């Protein structure tokens, strides 16, 4: 009887974890290292402006250059997608982002092979593929999503 109870608890816990992961999958969130707009880029990291007010948060921001991602940044936004060769959701994400970007001339989509850019993957704390970073025209990472995003989530980022 104890074995059945343990099995039921394990199944319930697994189901709960799967449900929570599925809810988070593909959602765009602001990186924890978001800093104020009054900051300057220093060596690929956004540092606070020395003349900025001291009561404004001063955490560093993630900043990417066109050279690092291997493609041009968009005039308004760039979707930087980290993918791997045998990732099925990566192909679906590529198709979705390419379709959305085709209708927006001021938005770009750049796909980065995670296996070929391990230093960048480590620097940006990419834990799984696909991971999509939303990058501003200055290279600042504004948002990120891990997993396959839905079309409405991508459009919401563009409309924000």
DAWO-V316088 format. One record per run of one state. SS is the DSSP state (A for helix, B for strand, O for the rest). FROM is the first residue (numbers start at 0). TO is the last residue. If there is no record, write none. Layout:
BEGIN
ss=SS from=FROM to=TO
ss=SS from=FROM to=TO
END
This chain:
BEGIN
ss=O from=0 to=0
ss=A from=1 to=23
ss=O from=24 to=27
ss=B from=28 to=28
ss=O from=29 to=37
ss=B from=38 to=41
ss=O from=42 to=43
ss=B from=44 to=47
ss=O from=48 to=59
ss=B from=60 to=62
ss=O from=63 to=64
ss=A from=65 to=68
ss=O from=69 to=75
ss=B from=76 to=82
ss=O from=83 to=86
ss=A from=87 to=101
ss=O from=102 to=105
ss=B from=106 to=112
ss=A from=113 to=115
ss=O from=116 to=116
ss=A from=117 to=122
ss=O from=123 to=129
ss=B from=130 to=135
ss=O from=136 to=138
ss=B from=139 to=145
ss=O from=146 to=149
ss=A from=150 to=158
ss=O from=159 to=159
END
